[in-house]
Amino acid sequence: MTLSAIEVNNLKQAPAVQGVLPVVHQRWSARSFSARDVSQADLARVFEAARWAASSSNEQPWRFIVGVRNSLTHNKIFSTLVGFNKAWAGSAPVLILGVANTVFTHNGTPNTYAMYDLGAASSYLTLEAAALGLTTHQMAGYDHDAARQVLDIPESYALGSVIALGYQGEPADLANEQLIAREIAPRERKPLKELVFTAWGEPANLA
Ligand SMILES: Cc1cc2nc3c(=O)[nH]c(=O)nc-3n(C[C@H](O)[C@H](O)[C@H](O)COP(=O)(O)O)c2cc1C
């Protein structure tokens, strides 16, 4: 017996702190996806959200390669995943690769904030997805060289994460016990005192 999708979703919500955006509490990274497809309209919405992230010099260095189930691009992205991720991510109806242009287009100099900006856009994407009742799961576990090759990514673009997108599925549908255990495990975070300082190592008084 494992937990149902609804029970796990309740368990994974971050503790509600008053005033924090509800989607921040709602977003978590599922590995079990249902068979339900993501509509074109919702797909457009998540990328629209990403589009409005801030970026250094408003470069908007992010590019997203999107593959929907049974497409060549979905197959290509899936083929690059490491074994652990292959064990679950293939059932996601959408796989996305995020990349970032590491060169500023206005003057050709290096954009050292390109990955930072891609991360920001990706966060917007994941939060919009959560607001739409979708789940996302970002992955660093893929063969970057293979992804660059099969997806024809230019050299000047750095590779970010692969993002699985879809509707949360039943934990029991995952391929093995290890994945089920991770799916139903509570989420963990460091306390604010380890993250926010007034001087290095001195926790800010936020309470
Ligand atoms: C950049 C990045 C890379 C990640 N890589 C993987 C991965 O390869 N495989 C995986 O199962 N989860 C991966 N994750 C998911 C994290 O493990 C997860 O976000 C973290 O445990 C926090 O859980 P939460 O997203 O549910 O809050 C990755 C997340 C990020 C942001």
The ligand as an SDF file (V2000), in Angstrom:
LIG
                    3D

 31 33  0  0  0  0  0  0  0  0999 V2000
   18.6590   22.0450  -11.6570 C   0  0  0  0  0  0  0  0  0  0  0  0
   17.9360   20.8520  -11.0840 C   0  0  0  0  0  0  0  0  0  0  0  0
   18.3460   19.5800  -11.4120 C   0  0  0  0  0  0  0  0  0  0  0  0
   17.6470   18.4540  -10.9450 C   0  0  0  0  0  0  0  0  0  0  0  0
   18.0150   17.2070  -11.4050 N   0  0  0  0  0  0  0  0  0  0  0  0
   17.2350   16.1410  -11.1000 C   0  0  0  0  0  0  0  0  0  0  0  0
   17.4530   14.8860  -11.7220 C   0  0  0  0  0  0  0  0  0  0  0  0
   18.3240   14.7190  -12.5890 O   0  0  0  0  0  0  0  0  0  0  0  0
   16.6510   13.8570  -11.3560 N   0  0  0  0  0  0  0  0  0  0  0  0
   15.6510   13.9900  -10.4320 C   0  0  0  0  0  0  0  0  0  0  0  0
   14.9550   13.0070  -10.1750 O   0  0  0  0  0  0  0  0  0  0  0  0
   15.4040   15.1870   -9.8310 N   0  0  0  0  0  0  0  0  0  0  0  0
   16.1560   16.2650  -10.1490 C   0  0  0  0  0  0  0  0  0  0  0  0
   15.8910   17.5040   -9.6100 N   0  0  0  0  0  0  0  0  0  0  0  0
   14.7580   17.6650   -8.6580 C   0  0  0  0  0  0  0  0  0  0  0  0
   15.2450   17.9930   -7.2490 C   0  0  0  0  0  0  0  0  0  0  0  0
   15.7360   16.8300   -6.6570 O   0  0  0  0  0  0  0  0  0  0  0  0
   14.0820   18.6220   -6.4640 C   0  0  0  0  0  0  0  0  0  0  0  0
   13.7190   19.8460   -7.0560 O   0  0  0  0  0  0  0  0  0  0  0  0
   14.4600   18.8440   -4.9920 C   0  0  0  0  0  0  0  0  0  0  0  0
   14.6220   17.6050   -4.3400 O   0  0  0  0  0  0  0  0  0  0  0  0
   13.4200   19.6500   -4.2490 C   0  0  0  0  0  0  0  0  0  0  0  0
   12.1670   19.0330   -4.3450 O   0  0  0  0  0  0  0  0  0  0  0  0
   10.8890   19.8410   -4.8440 P   0  0  0  0  0  0  0  0  0  0  0  0
   11.1740   20.3350   -6.2400 O   0  0  0  0  0  0  0  0  0  0  0  0
    9.7640   18.8140   -4.8480 O   0  0  0  0  0  0  0  0  0  0  0  0
   10.6610   20.9640   -3.9140 O   0  0  0  0  0  0  0  0  0  0  0  0
   16.5610   18.6270  -10.0550 C   0  0  0  0  0  0  0  0  0  0  0  0
   16.1500   19.9310   -9.6970 C   0  0  0  0  0  0  0  0  0  0  0  0
   16.8250   21.0340  -10.2230 C   0  0  0  0  0  0  0  0  0  0  0  0
   16.3310   22.4180   -9.8740 C   0  0  0  0  0  0  0  0  0  0  0  0
  1  2  1  0
  2  3  1  0
  2 30  2  0
  3  4  2  0
  4  5  1  0
  4 28  1  0
  5  6  2  0
  6  7  1  0
  6 13  1  0
  7  8  2  0
  7  9  1  0
  9 10  1  0
 10 11  2  0
 10 12  1  0
 12 13  2  0
 13 14  1  0
 14 15  1  0
 14 28  1  0
 15 16  1  0
 16 17  1  0
 16 18  1  0
 18 19  1  0
 18 20  1  0
 20 21  1  0
 20 22  1  0
 22 23  1  0
 23 24  1  0
 24 25  2  0
 24 26  1  0
 24 27  1  0
 28 29  2  0
 29 30  1  0
 30 31  1  0
M  END
$$$$
